[in-house]
């Protein structure tokens, strides 16, 4: 189980190009970049972790109004049981013309025996 593949499954129907780490090639007017943040173990019992908590930053880059996409992505994530830990406007990149907005998400995965 991987948060990256789960995020792709949830956000692919929105028809926004998605890459991990950095966008390769010529970027379109709107795209997403997934940046893995953490993989931590939680809920210890008998010195064994019970859950793997994975976190990813979703960077939204848009040359237009990013507000509608922010709402669509937020709704899709909440409906798919992701935990949104932060949402923040980073700023306008004057050199590229993109607005940059981030949504940090986490998901708990039970460890298989």
C-alpha positions in Angstrom: 0.0 0.0 0.0 1.3 3.4 -1.0 -0.1 6.9 -0.5 1.4 7.9 -3.9 -0.6 5.3 -5.8 -3.7 6.0 -3.7 -3.4 9.7 -4.4 -3.1 9.0 -8.1 -6.2 6.8 -8.1 -8.2 9.6 -6.3 -7.0 12.6 -8.2 -6.7 11.1 -11.7 -10.4 11.6 -12.5 -9.9 15.4 -12.2 -7.8 15.2 -15.4 -4.8 17.3 -14.0 -1.4 16.1 -15.0 0.4 14.6 -12.0 4.1 13.9 -11.4 6.2 12.9 -8.3 9.1 15.1 -7.2 9.3 17.5 -10.1 7.4 18.0 -13.3 9.3 16.6 -16.3 9.0 18.1 -19.7 7.1 21.2 -20.6 4.6 21.9 -17.8 1.0 22.7 -18.8 -0.9 25.7 -17.4 -2.1 23.6 -14.5 -0.5 20.5 -12.9 0.2 18.7 -9.6 3.4 17.5 -8.0 3.5 15.0 -5.2 6.4 15.3 -2.7 6.7 12.5 -0.2 7.2 14.0 3.3 7.3 11.2 5.9 6.8 7.6 6.6 6.5 6.9 10.3 5.3 4.1 12.5 2.5 4.7 15.0 0.5 2.9 17.7 3.1 0.7 19.3 2.1 -2.4 21.3 4.7 -5.0 22.4 7.4 -3.0 20.7 5.8 -3.5 17.3 4.3 -0.7 15.2 0.6 -1.0 14.4 0.4 1.5 11.5 2.5 3.0 8.9 1.6 6.7 8.5 2.6 8.1 5.2 2.5 11.9 4.4 2.7 13.7 1.0 2.6 17.3 0.0 0.5 18.0 -3.0 1.7 21.1 -4.8 -0.9 22.7 -7.1 0.6 24.9 -9.9 -1.9 27.0 -11.9 -1.5 30.0 -14.2 -5.2 30.7 -13.6 -7.5 30.7 -10.6 -6.5 27.8 -8.4 -9.5 28.2 -6.0 -11.8 25.8 -7.9 -9.1 23.1 -8.2 -8.3 23.5 -4.5 -11.9 22.8 -3.6 -12.2 19.8 -6.0 -9.0 18.3 -4.7 -9.9 18.9 -1.1 -13.4 17.3 -1.6 -11.9 14.3 -3.4 -9.3 13.8 -0.6 -11.8 14.0 2.2 -14.2 11.7 0.5 -11.4 9.1 0.1 -10.6 9.3 3.9 -7.3 11.1 3.6 -6.3 13.3 6.6 -5.5 16.9 5.4 -2.9 18.2 7.8 -2.3 21.6 6.2 -3.4 23.8 3.3 -1.4 26.9 2.4 -0.9 29.4 -0.4 2.8 29.6 -1.1 2.7 32.5 -3.5 2.8 33.6 -7.1 6.0 32.7 -9.0 6.6 35.8 -11.1 9.3 34.1 -13.2 6.9 31.3 -14.3 3.5 32.9 -13.9 2.2 30.0 -11.7 0.2 30.3 -8.4 1.6 27.7 -6.0 -0.7 26.2 -3.4 0.0 23.1 -1.2 -2.2 20.6 0.5 -0.4 18.2 2.9 -2.1 14.9 3.4 -1.6 11.8 5.5 -3.0 8.3 5.4 -2.7 5.4 7.9 -1.9 1.9 6.6 -2.2 -1.1 8.9 0.9 -3.3 8.9 0.4 -6.7 7.6 1.6 -9.6 9.8 
